[in-house]
């Protein structure tokens, strides 16, 4: 056991807890947490803007930085967009995120156990994560 599921309050394993941590990071606005104002992803502030190449590059960089900063069990290797131009125009964006998984990273042991990837889907106002 590594944590508690935020919806069911049942015990979850370390990898599932790390995915849940990423979800919390990207859905938290910077400044929302009273005792940790700097926590968050800064991603929601970019949603709804006209998608240009520089904005998309900034979006990818912000996600990578937020995960590296706030989820010590992951270190981002690559973020690859998924979906067509028309899907992105409709607000349906998928990102495949490749990370080094360090199961004891939150304890200060940054030994990489394996490389894995997961998909983060942005659909209108919803963000979901699924493992590949």
C-alpha positions as CSV (number, residue, x, y, z in Angstrom):
1,X,0.0,0.0,0.0
2,X,1.3,3.5,-0.8
3,X,-1.8,5.7,-0.4
4,X,-5.5,6.2,-0.2
5,X,-7.7,6.6,-3.3
6,X,-9.2,10.1,-3.2
7,X,-12.6,9.0,-4.4
8,X,-13.1,5.6,-2.7
9,X,-10.8,6.0,0.3
10,X,-9.5,2.5,-0.2
11,X,-5.8,1.6,-0.2
12,X,-4.0,1.8,-3.5
13,X,-0.6,0.8,-4.8
14,X,2.3,3.2,-5.4
15,X,1.9,3.5,-9.1
16,X,-1.8,4.2,-8.9
17,X,-1.0,6.7,-6.2
18,X,1.5,8.4,-8.5
19,X,-1.1,8.6,-11.3
20,X,-3.5,10.1,-8.8
21,X,-0.8,12.6,-7.8
22,X,-0.4,13.8,-11.4
23,X,-4.1,14.2,-11.7
24,X,-4.2,16.4,-8.6
25,X,-1.2,18.4,-9.8
26,X,-2.7,19.3,-13.2
27,X,-6.2,20.0,-11.8
28,X,-4.9,22.4,-9.1
29,X,-4.7,26.1,-9.9
30,X,-1.5,27.7,-8.6
31,X,-2.4,29.6,-5.5
32,X,-5.4,27.4,-4.6
33,X,-3.7,25.6,-1.7
34,X,-3.7,27.9,1.4
35,X,-0.6,26.3,3.1
36,X,1.3,25.7,-0.2
37,X,0.4,28.5,-2.6
38,X,3.1,27.5,-5.1
39,X,1.6,24.0,-5.6
40,X,-0.2,23.2,-8.8
41,X,0.4,22.7,-12.5
42,X,-0.5,26.0,-14.1
43,X,-2.2,24.1,-16.9
44,X,-5.8,25.0,-16.3
45,X,-4.8,28.7,-16.8
46,X,-3.9,27.9,-20.5
47,X,-7.1,26.0,-21.4
48,X,-9.5,27.9,-23.6
49,X,-6.9,29.9,-25.4
50,X,-6.3,29.8,-29.2
51,X,-3.9,26.9,-29.8
52,X,-0.7,28.1,-31.5
53,X,2.6,26.3,-31.8
54,X,4.3,28.4,-29.0
55,X,1.3,27.9,-26.7
56,X,1.4,24.2,-27.3
57,X,5.1,24.0,-26.6
58,X,4.5,26.0,-23.4
59,X,1.7,23.6,-22.4
60,X,4.0,20.6,-22.8
61,X,6.8,22.3,-20.8
62,X,4.5,23.3,-18.0
63,X,3.2,19.8,-17.6
64,X,6.7,18.3,-17.6
65,X,7.9,20.8,-15.1
66,X,4.9,20.4,-12.8
67,X,5.2,16.6,-12.8
68,X,9.0,16.7,-12.2
69,X,8.6,19.3,-9.4
70,X,5.6,17.8,-7.5
71,X,5.6,14.0,-8.2
72,X,9.0,12.6,-7.1
73,X,8.0,9.1,-8.2
74,X,8.1,10.3,-11.9
75,X,10.7,12.0,-14.0
76,X,9.4,13.0,-17.4
77,X,11.3,11.8,-20.4
78,X,9.0,12.9,-23.3
79,X,5.5,14.3,-23.9
80,X,3.9,13.4,-27.3
81,X,0.7,14.9,-28.5
82,X,-2.1,12.6,-29.6
83,X,-5.1,13.4,-31.8
84,X,-5.8,15.3,-35.0
85,X,-5.9,19.0,-35.5
86,X,-9.7,18.9,-35.7
87,X,-9.9,17.1,-32.3
88,X,-7.6,19.7,-30.7
89,X,-9.8,22.5,-32.1
90,X,-12.8,20.8,-30.4
91,X,-11.0,20.7,-27.1
92,X,-10.1,17.0,-27.2
93,X,-6.4,16.7,-26.6
94,X,-4.4,13.6,-25.6
95,X,-0.8,13.6,-24.4
96,X,1.3,10.5,-24.1
97,X,3.7,11.0,-21.2
98,X,6.8,8.8,-21.0
99,X,8.4,8.8,-17.5
100,X,11.0,7.1,-15.4
101,X,9.1,5.4,-12.6
102,X,11.0,5.7,-9.3
103,X,8.7,3.9,-6.7
104,X,10.6,5.2,-3.7
105,X,11.3,8.7,-5.0
106,X,9.1,10.2,-2.3
107,X,11.5,8.7,0.2
108,X,14.6,10.1,-1.5
109,X,15.6,7.0,-3.4
110,X,15.6,8.0,-7.0
111,X,16.5,4.6,-8.4
112,X,14.6,4.0,-11.7
113,X,12.6,0.8,-11.6
114,X,11.3,1.0,-15.2
115,X,10.2,3.4,-17.9
116,X,6.5,3.6,-18.5
117,X,4.0,5.8,-20.4
118,X,0.5,6.9,-19.6
119,X,-2.0,9.0,-21.5
120,X,-3.5,12.2,-20.2
121,X,-6.8,13.1,-21.9
122,X,-8.2,16.6,-21.9
123,X,-11.9,16.5,-23.0
124,X,-13.6,19.9,-22.6
125,X,-13.5,20.5,-18.9
126,X,-12.4,17.0,-17.8
127,X,-8.9,15.5,-17.4
128,X,-8.3,11.8,-17.1
129,X,-5.3,9.6,-16.9
130,X,-5.0,6.0,-18.2
131,X,-2.0,3.8,-18.2
132,X,-0.8,2.1,-21.4
